[in-house]
Amino acid sequence: MATPKMKPSVSDRTQHFVLVDIDGVPDEIMTASADDADALATAIADAAASLSTIVVPVGGFSSGGFIVVGHIVYDLGKAKRTSVRVESRSLQFASMGIKK
């Protein structure tokens, strides 16, 4: 009997996040791609610089891909300190399929 071999079930093994810290309150937003993460981080930084409000889509993954499931509203007009950074995390060992 042959032993099963582990094979990754999905080719892309990276999740992209935008980490936002507004006045000491951290928040983490998952995006569909690295480009989306960069664009969102830029939009939040621009809103903080202009002391305005920004609506951020909250998404998740389903069988159909990345979908928007809600929104977060950041009122940056009263924020004293806002930091934004982009982080990518590898999911190399997160899910494996068994190949017979």
Accessible surface in RSA format (square Angstrom, percent):
REM  Atomic radii and reference values for relative SASA: ProtOr
REM  Chains: A
REM  Algorithm: Lee & Richards
REM  Probe-radius: 1.40
REM  Slices: 20
REM RES _ NUM      All-atoms   Total-Side   Main-Chain    Non-polar    All polar
REM                ABS   REL    ABS   REL    ABS   REL    ABS   REL    ABS   REL
RES MET A   1   239.39 124.0 152.64 101.0  86.76 206.6 130.43 110.9 108.96 144.4
RES ALA A   2    93.84  86.3  63.98  98.7  29.85  67.9  73.86 104.0  19.98  52.9
RES THR A   3   109.99  78.2  98.59  99.9  11.41  27.2  73.28  98.4  36.72  55.5
RES PRO A   4    78.27  57.0  59.43  54.2  18.84  68.5  60.72  50.1  17.55 109.1
RES LYS A   5   149.81  73.1 145.50  89.3   4.31  10.3  92.93  83.6  56.88  60.6
RES MET A   6   109.83  56.9  81.80  54.1  28.03  66.7  69.94  59.5  39.90  52.9
RES LYS A   7   115.95  56.6 114.09  70.0   1.86   4.4  64.47  58.0  51.48  54.8
RES PRO A   8    71.24  51.9  60.36  55.0  10.88  39.6  60.36  49.8  10.88  67.6
RES SER A   9    76.39  64.6  37.73  50.4  38.66  89.1  39.12  83.3  37.27  52.2
RES VAL A  10    83.76  55.1  76.89  69.6   6.87  16.5  83.13  72.2   0.63   1.7
RES SER A  11   121.18 102.4  79.74 106.4  41.44  95.5  59.84 127.4  61.33  85.9
RES ASP A  12    91.92  64.4  75.88  75.5  16.04  37.9  36.42  85.7  55.50  55.4
RES ARG A  13    36.52  15.3  32.81  16.7   3.71   8.8  26.19  35.8  10.33   6.3
RES THR A  14    50.71  36.1  40.16  40.7  10.55  25.2  15.06  20.2  35.65  53.9
RES GLN A  15    48.91  27.4  47.14  34.5   1.77   4.2   6.94  14.8  41.97  31.8
RES HIS A  16    23.21  12.7  23.19  16.1   0.01   0.0  13.01  13.4  10.20  11.9
RES PHE A  17    17.46   8.7  17.46  10.8   0.00   0.0  17.46  10.6   0.00   0.0
RES VAL A  18     0.00   0.0   0.00   0.0   0.00   0.0   0.00   0.0   0.00   0.0
RES LEU A  19    28.39  15.8  25.72  18.4   2.67   6.7  26.02  18.3   2.37   6.4
RES VAL A  20     2.14   1.4   0.39   0.4   1.75   4.2   1.01   0.9   1.13   3.1
RES ASP A  21    38.54  27.0  38.31  38.1   0.23   0.5  10.13  23.8  28.41  28.3
RES ILE A  22    28.85  16.4  27.10  20.2   1.75   4.2  27.10  19.5   1.75   4.8
RES ASP A  23    70.74  49.6  43.34  43.1  27.39  64.8  32.44  76.3  38.30  38.2
RES GLY A  24    55.70  68.7   0.00   N/A  55.70  68.7  29.86  81.9  25.84  57.9
RES VAL A  25   103.79  68.3 100.04  90.6   3.75   9.0 100.89  87.7   2.91   7.9
RES PRO A  26   104.70  76.3  87.59  79.8  17.11  62.2  87.78  72.5  16.92 105.2
RES ASP A  27    50.71  35.5  42.51  42.3   8.21  19.4  15.06  35.4  35.66  35.6
RES GLU A  28    87.48  50.2  63.89  48.3  23.59  56.2  20.83  40.3  66.65  54.4
RES ILE A  29     5.21   3.0   2.40   1.8   2.82   6.8   5.21   3.8   0.00   0.0
RES MET A  30    42.86  22.2  34.99  23.2   7.87  18.7  33.15  28.2   9.71  12.9
RES THR A  31     9.74   6.9   7.61   7.7   2.13   5.1   8.75  11.8   0.99   1.5
RES ALA A  32    41.08  37.8  21.52  33.2  19.56  44.5  21.52  30.3  19.56  51.8
RES SER A  33    42.13  35.6  40.64  54.2   1.49   3.4  37.19  79.2   4.94   6.9
RES ALA A  34    44.34  40.8  42.19  65.1   2.15   4.9  42.19  59.4   2.15   5.7
RES ASP A  35   112.25  78.6 106.01 105.5   6.25  14.8  29.76  70.0  82.49  82.3
RES ASP A  36    69.67  48.8  65.60  65.3   4.06   9.6  15.06  35.5  54.60  54.5
RES ALA A  37     0.00   0.0   0.00   0.0   0.00   0.0   0.00   0.0   0.00   0.0
RES ASP A  38    76.08  53.3  73.53  73.2   2.55   6.0  27.60  65.0  48.48  48.4
RES ALA A  39    64.40  59.2  51.10  78.9  13.30  30.2  59.52  83.8   4.88  12.9
RES LEU A  40    23.79  13.3  20.03  14.3   3.76   9.5  23.45  16.5   0.35   0.9
RES ALA A  41    13.81  12.7  12.60  19.4   1.21   2.8  13.00  18.3   0.81   2.1
RES THR A  42    80.16  57.0  75.28  76.3   4.88  11.6  54.23  72.8  25.93  39.2
RES ALA A  43    40.68  37.4  32.32  49.9   8.36  19.0  38.39  54.1   2.30   6.1
RES ILE A  44     0.00   0.0   0.00   0.0   0.00   0.0   0.00   0.0   0.00   0.0
RES ALA A  45    48.83  44.9  41.32  63.8   7.51  17.1  44.36  62.5   4.48  11.9
RES ASP A  46    87.64  61.4  82.70  82.3   4.95  11.7  28.83  67.9  58.81  58.6
RES ALA A  47     8.45   7.8   4.81   7.4   3.64   8.3   8.23  11.6   0.22   0.6
RES ALA A  48    23.49  21.6  14.69  22.7   8.81  20.0  15.36  21.6   8.13  21.5
RES ALA A  49    89.03  81.9  49.98  77.1  39.05  88.8  61.82  87.1  27.21  72.1
RES SER A  50    77.20  65.2  47.62  63.5  29.59  68.2  50.94 108.5  26.26  36.8
RES LEU A  51   109.12  60.8  92.84  66.4  16.28  40.9  92.84  65.2  16.28  43.8
RES SER A  52    47.03  39.7  39.84  53.2   7.19  16.6  38.93  82.9   8.09  11.3
RES THR A  53    75.08  53.4  49.44  50.1  25.64  61.1  32.11  43.1  42.97  65.0
RES ILE A  54    28.32  16.1  24.69  18.4   3.63   8.7  28.32  20.4   0.00   0.0
RES VAL A  55    85.40  56.2  65.39  59.2  20.01  48.2  65.39  56.8  20.01  54.3
RES VAL A  56     0.00   0.0   0.00   0.0   0.00   0.0   0.00   0.0   0.00   0.0
RES PRO A  57    61.53  44.8  57.11  52.1   4.42  16.1  57.11  47.1   4.42  27.5
RES VAL A  58    46.68  30.7  46.68  42.3   0.00   0.0  46.68  40.6   0.00   0.0
RES GLY A  59    12.57  15.5   0.00   N/A  12.57  15.5   0.12   0.3  12.45  27.9
RES GLY A  60    16.53  20.4   0.00   N/A  16.53  20.4  16.53  45.4   0.00   0.0
RES PHE A  61   108.95  54.5  74.83  46.3  34.13  88.8  74.93  45.4  34.02  97.4
RES SER A  62    56.41  47.7  32.22  43.0  24.19  55.7  39.00  83.1  17.41  24.4
RES SER A  63   132.35 111.8  81.89 109.3  50.45 116.2  61.38 130.7  70.97  99.4
RES GLY A  64    74.68  92.1   0.00   N/A  74.68  92.1  38.71 106.2  35.97  80.6
RES GLY A  65    30.14  37.2   0.00   N/A  30.14  37.2  29.24  80.2   0.91   2.0
RES PHE A  66    65.62  32.8  35.95  22.3  29.66  77.2  35.95  21.8  29.66  84.9
RES ILE A  67    82.43  46.9  77.77  57.9   4.66  11.2  82.43  59.4   0.00   0.0
RES VAL A  68    83.82  55.2  55.74  50.5  28.08  67.7  55.74  48.4  28.08  76.2
RES VAL A  69    98.90  65.1  59.32  53.7  39.58  95.4  68.02  59.1  30.88  83.8
RES GLY A  70    26.59  32.8   0.00   N/A  26.59  32.8  25.77  70.7   0.82   1.8
RES HIS A  71   117.42  64.2  84.31  58.6  33.11  84.7  49.10  50.6  68.32  79.5
RES ILE A  72    47.71  27.2  43.72  32.6   3.99   9.6  47.71  34.4   0.00   0.0
RES VAL A  73    95.34  62.7  68.52  62.0  26.82  64.6  68.52  59.5  26.82  72.7
RES TYR A  74    18.49   8.6  17.01   9.7   1.48   3.8  18.49  13.9   0.00   0.0
RES ASP A  75    85.03  59.6  66.58  66.3  18.45  43.6  27.75  65.3  57.28  57.1
RES LEU A  76     0.98   0.5   0.37   0.3   0.61   1.5   0.37   0.3   0.61   1.7
RES GLY A  77    34.49  42.5   0.00   N/A  34.49  42.5  13.83  38.0  20.65  46.3
RES LYS A  78   176.45  86.1 153.57  94.2  22.88  54.5 105.43  94.9  71.02  75.6
RES ALA A  79    21.11  19.4   2.88   4.4  18.24  41.5   5.06   7.1  16.06  42.5
RES LYS A  80   195.54  95.4 156.92  96.3  38.62  92.0 106.10  95.5  89.44  95.3
RES ARG A  81   144.67  60.7 138.76  70.7   5.92  14.1  65.78  89.9  78.89  47.8
RES THR A  82    38.56  27.4   6.16   6.2  32.40  77.2   3.82   5.1  34.74  52.5
RES SER A  83    44.88  37.9  39.78  53.1   5.10  11.7  33.23  70.8  11.65  16.3
RES VAL A  84    39.02  25.7   7.80   7.1  31.23  75.2   8.31   7.2  30.72  83.3
RES ARG A  85   144.86  60.8 139.31  71.0   5.56  13.2  60.53  82.7  84.34  51.1
RES VAL A  86    55.87  36.8  28.13  25.5  27.73  66.8  28.13  24.4  27.73  75.2
RES GLU A  87    45.61  26.2  41.02  31.0   4.59  10.9  23.24  45.0  22.37  18.3
RES SER A  88    65.76  55.6  36.44  48.6  29.33  67.6  24.40  52.0  41.36  57.9
RES ARG A  89    82.02  34.4  77.85  39.7   4.18   9.9  45.41  62.1  36.61  22.2
RES SER A  90    82.22  69.5  52.59  70.2  29.63  68.3  42.74  91.0  39.48  55.3
RES LEU A  91    55.53  30.9  53.15  38.0   2.38   6.0  55.53  39.0   0.00   0.0
RES GLN A  92   107.04  59.9 101.28  74.0   5.76  13.7  26.73  56.9  80.31  60.9
RES PHE A  93   163.19  81.6 140.49  87.0  22.70  59.1 141.04  85.5  22.16  63.4
RES ALA A  94    68.89  63.3  25.80  39.8  43.09  98.0  37.63  53.0  31.25  82.8
RES SER A  95    52.95  44.7  47.76  63.7   5.19  11.9  43.97  93.6   8.98  12.6
RES MET A  96    76.21  39.5  44.43  29.4  31.78  75.7  44.82  38.1  31.39  41.6
RES GLY A  97    26.04  32.1   0.00   N/A  26.04  32.1  26.04  71.5   0.00   0.0
RES ILE A  98   115.79  65.9  81.62  60.8  34.17  82.4  82.33  59.3  33.46  90.8
RES LYS A  99   117.36  57.3 110.40  67.7   6.96  16.6  66.10  59.5  51.27  54.6
RES LYS A 100   216.45 105.6 152.47  93.5  63.98 152.3 125.12 112.6  91.33  97.3
END  Absolute sums over single chains surface
CHAIN  1 A     6868.0       5176.0       1691.9       4209.3       2658.7
END  Absolute sums over all chains
TOTAL          6868.0       5176.0       1691.9       4209.3       2658.7
